[in-house]
Amino acid sequence: MNTLIMYNTTIGVIAGLALMLVPRFWALVTGAKAPLLLMPRNSMSRSGWVAALGALALVLYPLALISAIVHPLHSEKSWIDTLFSEPSLILAAVLVSATWWLARAGRPVAGEDDVVDTNRMRAALVPTTWIIWWLGVVLVFCAAAIVRFEAVGGAPEAEPITGRFGQWPALENLFFGIGLYGLAALGCLAFPSAVRGRAVAWQIMYWSWTLAGLGFAIFSALNFYTHTGLLINFHELGNDPGFDIYRW
């Protein structure tokens, strides 16, 4: 039996959390309008955000890097690692640099550990806006490829829950292409204007990343259940799933 590597579960959860947390961090620092913030306005802690973003980066970067280099799913679907792992690696690299900056240069005055200098943060993000905007372009083409070529495919019948919809692969491809990648791309494209203080761009970024992040996190967390059930179902049937039953 071939080794079945399912990086997408953890990578998807971490990417989803990052998309949800980053705009909320921005709202706490800048005081920007953010419905459903789901955290107290007076809870800003620079050291706490360093720990949270650092934890995400610590998990996401090595998994995305290994997956992007090794291409573990090449034997089954050679395009999957490109569509999923490589954008995740770009996100991971940005998280690493953001955590480093926040830990080293984020505070305005020595001793003010839980304060972030907003003006310094905006200035520091100017070159990063190029990276995020082009990540948005990458995600647009990923979304187009998913929808046009049904790159995700459908779940096999042996997979719990999602396997019930496997005969309609267009549903899952539209969900991934438009509901996840498309929304995430929209937030990335709005990011430069949001950093410059444009209120409309901020709202677009906030809601698109919140919704896409929630979708990525829920679906990837669900995969811990569905993938486990899939492998157990095949094991009980005495079949060797190899890579043929893999879905991302």
PyMOL commands that set and color helices and strands:
alter all, ss='L'
color gray80, all
select helices_A, chain A and resi 8-30+46-70+80-105+118-149+162-165+169-195+199-236
alter helices_A, ss='H'
color red, helices_A
deselect
rebuild
show_as cartoon
